[in-house]
Amino acid sequence: GAGVSQSPSNKVTEKGKDVELRCDPISGHTALYWYRQSLGQGLEFLIYFQGNSAPDKSGLPSDRFSAERTGGSVSTLTIQRTQQEDSAVYLCASNPESRLTYEQYFGPGTRLTVT
Amino acid sequence: EDQVTQSPEALRLQEGESSSLNCSYTVSGLRGLFWYRQDPGKGPEFLFTLYSAGEEKEKERLKATLTKKESFLHITAPKPEDSATYLCDVQAHTNQAGTALIFGKGTTLSVSS
């Protein structure tokens, strides 16, 4: 079956511009996660959506970052006024249950380059 | 502060040369430890989940073990197709009754024939 998909696969933007990254989770998966992976760094948790509950935004690095999930399915991560340090691969993952102790299914990621 | 450290950062093996990767963690309350494999340009792929000390899981040439301080991913007689970055993810209780998701930086394994 179809896995987690993300778009675009690559995005180059100028410093100061806003960007939107999209994630389509596996159908029926209730939990959705966003991570950031910088070169030489581990995956950095950004935000977690669990069903209809309020999202866990504890990992968002600044108020320039926001995310929403519409209809319990597709999610969009928005970065406003991008900075060069925002350059990274942004990964989305989902899992079929709303409990965290369950393996995650990752998308291929969006590589963001801020020039 | 919760921490997850993977070692070594990089490991080069000859085909058939067994070895182990380490994931050491310092967390207040472990909920689960996950191992993932990541190939270049792709998202991580799930391998194993371990929940309590003493637990072991096996799959083909890989075996994961867990103690109260660390986890090992043992690779027996590796093949070139085992070359990848292996990531450790620790999920832990937080003071706010939530769950922290902490990934290590990974170990990049290269297996040559």
Chai-1 contact restraints between the chains, C-beta under 6 A:
chainA,res_idxA,chainB,res_idxB,connection_type,confidence,min_distance_angstrom,max_distance_angstrom,comment,restraint_id
A,G42,B,F103,contact,1.0,0.0,6.0,A-B,restraint_1
A,G42,B,G104,contact,1.0,0.0,6.0,A-B,restraint_2
A,G42,B,K105,contact,1.0,0.0,6.0,A-B,restraint_3
A,L43,B,F103,contact,1.0,0.0,6.0,A-B,restraint_4
A,F45,B,L101,contact,1.0,0.0,6.0,A-B,restraint_5
A,L91,B,G43,contact,1.0,0.0,6.0,A-B,restraint_6
A,L100,B,Q91,contact,1.0,0.0,6.0,A-B,restraint_7
A,L100,B,T99,contact,1.0,0.0,6.0,A-B,restraint_8
A,T101,B,R31,contact,1.0,0.0,6.0,A-B,restraint_9
A,T101,B,G32,contact,1.0,0.0,6.0,A-B,restraint_10
A,T101,B,Q91,contact,1.0,0.0,6.0,A-B,restraint_11
A,E103,B,F46,contact,1.0,0.0,6.0,A-B,restraint_12
A,E103,B,T49,contact,1.0,0.0,6.0,A-B,restraint_13
A,F106,B,G43,contact,1.0,0.0,6.0,A-B,restraint_14
A,F106,B,P44,contact,1.0,0.0,6.0,A-B,restraint_15
A,G107,B,G43,contact,1.0,0.0,6.0,A-B,restraint_16
A,P108,B,K42,contact,1.0,0.0,6.0,A-B,restraint_17
A,P108,B,G43,contact,1.0,0.0,6.0,A-B,restraint_18
A,G109,B,G43,contact,1.0,0.0,6.0,A-B,restraint_19
